[in-house]
Amino acid sequence: MTDFPPALDALQSDISRRGLLRGVGMAAAGVAVGSVLSSATRESTSGVNLKTVVPFFDTYQAGVATPSPDHFILVSFDSTTSDRHALRAMLNKWTDAAEKMSRGQSIGYTENPYIAPVDSGEAEGLSPASLTFTIGYGSSLFDERFGLSHHRPSGLQPIPAFVGDNLNPLESDGDIVVQICSDDPQVNFHAAHTLARLGEGVVGVRYMHIGFGRTSAVTHDQPTTRNLIGFKDGTNNLQENRVPNFDRHVWVKGATPAWMRNGTYLVSRKIRVRLEDWSSNSLDTQEATIGRFKESGAPLTGDREHDVPNFEALNPHRNYVIPTSAHIRVAAPSQNGGRVILRRGFGFVDGTDQKTGQIICGLHFVCFQSDPIDQFVSIQQNLATNDSLANYLSHEASVLVACPGGLKTGEKWGSQLFG
Amino acid sequence: MIRRGAIGAVASVLISSMVLGGCGSYKKASIDYHFGLHGAPTEAQQASSSHATRTYRALIVQASQRFASAAGKLQDAAHRGDIDEAQRQWAIAQASYNMVRGEIAAHSTTELTIAGRLQDQPFFIGRTGLHAIEQDLFTNDHHSLITDAESLAGQGTLLEIGLLRTVRTPSRIMTTATQSLGWVINDVIANPQEPYAQQNLLDVSATISMVHQALEAVAPLALDIAPGHLRTAQQRLAALEETLRQATTKQIDGDINITPNSAVPATTWRLLAVQLTALLSPLTQLGGDMDGFGTGRTYA
């Protein structure tokens, strides 16, 4: 069995991370005031309730139908061992740590100043901030290394190349992928950092994608926000409170292996936007490309954001008001055989291109579905070839993972996967 | 705007695939007669619009003829085993193609035949046409040169025919120019196209020349309706051309820039990209200013 770093064995329960880099005793009194002030300061400026805790144990994994917070990390890991027991143990350790962090707690402490702190400490004093973990397993995990080849979920098929793909394999795929979301970027970072530390010796980080500013509402009470090209994004998203058949489109029911029941498939695409090209376009061209008015978000045939687009409406010149290549037309369920997906996108900025000075930015397009080939692939094939917005986009990374169902109280990811 | 969007409709018919960049279903298609913000055009404005359409057509036709001519001479040189002359004609053909590439639908049969690259997913047809010949000519492996050159020569004739009736409104001309600049920034400077020849200024220079001539074509109309935007575009273009001129160390055939990449410092590439980016907005604004002028139906 692979040795874990000493810190792993010190995971303790129910330790508030407010003030506990060392022993619990000395922190209990002195740090409380500071931590309250810290949280109050953040909450007063952010406008969101950072004290919200999203239940970790549930029928479904958090981070899918959960209201989408403002910050996102997708961290991908590759196994560095073929020891299934080590992997199982690591997943169980991850579960313990993730459950604590989602409650805003430290993952543990040590009173020995001569070893590294159990908890790295950067979330010290911070609130839970709606932190969620959504774990998924990539196709590569189901090779011969761990004896899982007979348990490969049926939806883990290769995603075909699409027109305009420019994928970087080093930023794509991965054995294990964890989506981490919260309303505090530092809480997010701490969570990703902690998983990476706990995984040492068993897995290594393959890549980490960081996003901000959710672009799709997942519940009807969340307002639609704008993406980096300035348009409201996700107006017509599948929303749990609006669409009664969430079970049909998102959750996997009656599946084998058993751990996939109530699970889903996550697809994430890192999509760079050529922002300078886009921004130089006239308002008229931008709105025709999207099919919506920029300010209101209403379809070009409507007045309000949630008006149903009329794809048959013609202008006086007998052209479609919503052009045939407009994004909302090409992406509409009616143009895709009724297929829908649940979107949870986040913007990203990766600095500037050293050669051109252009801003490297875009969208981490994340979606969930019960059948990725029938849903995501079909829709994306249509978008890649027929959507005029694609002229400004370059898909630079891609991953598909199978996300297991939620954990029962006390259950762990390793036990769920390996039995 | 919808070059990629038209792919679904592309059949294997070569000529139709060439002109898809200009006809599609986008609402600014050539049969749209609305008059934008300016009301009905005056006679002088109509004349300026026709001038733009005719001048631009001449630019495209001349470039396609030059491409066809160079492809023919390249074929002859390949048969003779004259690599130096073949390299020279390749550069002329490549530059000429860059003058017209904005008129050719992305990933169309035409583009994938004349300039297919390994990264043109999901087609994976490998390097074709100009890119295949570049590899043939700038490595020591010439065994495919004659086959590739013969194929390109055949395409030259078809390209010439296909672009013969290019008819664009002034607004559309500016849109094509803007898209071409975007290609130079994102696909030439950020991700160089010719890894073997290592002469990326070839693409930059030809495209800037095309944009310059396109701007000249619409200038009379632009001077009438949007002199401020025209002046901004001309000033930024002049600054860009000055940077290009200073970076250029080697030309052939009058205007074909074969300056080696090694002679161009990274800071110059960066400056070129920044100046190209700065030109996008005024050209797009001019395109919007000229929306509705010209019918796009006649060129006589």
HADDOCK unambig.tbl for C-alpha pairs under 7 A between the chains (distance, minus, plus):
assign (segid A and resid 161 and name CA) (segid B and resid 121 and name CA) 6.30 0.50 0.50
assign (segid A and resid 161 and name CA) (segid B and resid 122 and name CA) 5.09 0.50 0.50
assign (segid A and resid 162 and name CA) (segid B and resid 121 and name CA) 6.46 0.50 0.50
assign (segid A and resid 162 and name CA) (segid B and resid 122 and name CA) 5.57 0.50 0.50
assign (segid A and resid 163 and name CA) (segid B and resid 121 and name CA) 5.57 0.50 0.50
assign (segid A and resid 163 and name CA) (segid B and resid 122 and name CA) 5.63 0.50 0.50
assign (segid A and resid 164 and name CA) (segid B and resid 121 and name CA) 6.28 0.50 0.50
assign (segid A and resid 165 and name CA) (segid B and resid 121 and name CA) 6.15 0.50 0.50
assign (segid A and resid 276 and name CA) (segid B and resid 277 and name CA) 6.94 0.50 0.50
assign (segid A and resid 277 and name CA) (segid B and resid 182 and name CA) 6.30 0.50 0.50
assign (segid A and resid 280 and name CA) (segid B and resid 280 and name CA) 6.04 0.50 0.50
assign (segid A and resid 280 and name CA) (segid B and resid 281 and name CA) 4.64 0.50 0.50
assign (segid A and resid 280 and name CA) (segid B and resid 284 and name CA) 6.19 0.50 0.50
assign (segid A and resid 281 and name CA) (segid B and resid 284 and name CA) 5.93 0.50 0.50
assign (segid A and resid 282 and name CA) (segid B and resid 284 and name CA) 6.79 0.50 0.50
assign (segid A and resid 282 and name CA) (segid B and resid 285 and name CA) 6.88 0.50 0.50
assign (segid A and resid 282 and name CA) (segid B and resid 288 and name CA) 6.54 0.50 0.50
assign (segid A and resid 317 and name CA) (segid B and resid 32 and name CA) 6.59 0.50 0.50
assign (segid A and resid 319 and name CA) (segid B and resid 27 and name CA) 6.36 0.50 0.50
assign (segid A and resid 323 and name CA) (segid B and resid 25 and name CA) 6.55 0.50 0.50
assign (segid A and resid 323 and name CA) (segid B and resid 26 and name CA) 5.69 0.50 0.50
assign (segid A and resid 323 and name CA) (segid B and resid 27 and name CA) 6.41 0.50 0.50
assign (segid A and resid 324 and name CA) (segid B and resid 25 and name CA) 6.23 0.50 0.50
assign (segid A and resid 325 and name CA) (segid B and resid 5 and name CA) 6.14 0.50 0.50
assign (segid A and resid 355 and name CA) (segid B and resid 189 and name CA) 6.85 0.50 0.50
assign (segid A and resid 355 and name CA) (segid B and resid 190 and name CA) 5.83 0.50 0.50
assign (segid A and resid 355 and name CA) (segid B and resid 269 and name CA) 6.61 0.50 0.50
assign (segid A and resid 355 and name CA) (segid B and resid 270 and name CA) 5.26 0.50 0.50
assign (segid A and resid 356 and name CA) (segid B and resid 185 and name CA) 6.86 0.50 0.50
assign (segid A and resid 356 and name CA) (segid B and resid 189 and name CA) 6.90 0.50 0.50
assign (segid A and resid 356 and name CA) (segid B and resid 190 and name CA) 6.33 0.50 0.50
assign (segid A and resid 356 and name CA) (segid B and resid 270 and name CA) 4.85 0.50 0.50
assign (segid A and resid 356 and name CA) (segid B and resid 273 and name CA) 4.88 0.50 0.50
assign (segid A and resid 356 and name CA) (segid B and resid 274 and name CA) 6.35 0.50 0.50
assign (segid A and resid 357 and name CA) (segid B and resid 270 and name CA) 6.49 0.50 0.50
assign (segid A and resid 357 and name CA) (segid B and resid 274 and name CA) 6.42 0.50 0.50
assign (segid A and resid 385 and name CA) (segid B and resid 4 and name CA) 6.19 0.50 0.50
assign (segid A and resid 385 and name CA) (segid B and resid 5 and name CA) 5.53 0.50 0.50
assign (segid A and resid 385 and name CA) (segid B and resid 7 and name CA) 5.90 0.50 0.50
assign (segid A and resid 385 and name CA) (segid B and resid 8 and name CA) 6.16 0.50 0.50
assign (segid A and resid 386 and name CA) (segid B and resid 4 and name CA) 6.77 0.50 0.50
assign (segid A and resid 386 and name CA) (segid B and resid 5 and name CA) 3.96 0.50 0.50
assign (segid A and resid 386 and name CA) (segid B and resid 6 and name CA) 6.34 0.50 0.50
assign (segid A and resid 386 and name CA) (segid B and resid 7 and name CA) 6.90 0.50 0.50
assign (segid A and resid 386 and name CA) (segid B and resid 8 and name CA) 6.57 0.50 0.50
assign (segid A and resid 387 and name CA) (segid B and resid 5 and name CA) 5.43 0.50 0.50
assign (segid A and resid 388 and name CA) (segid B and resid 1 and name CA) 6.69 0.50 0.50
assign (segid A and resid 388 and name CA) (segid B and resid 2 and name CA) 5.14 0.50 0.50
assign (segid A and resid 388 and name CA) (segid B and resid 4 and name CA) 6.80 0.50 0.50
assign (segid A and resid 388 and name CA) (segid B and resid 5 and name CA) 5.28 0.50 0.50
assign (segid A and resid 391 and name CA) (segid B and resid 4 and name CA) 6.46 0.50 0.50
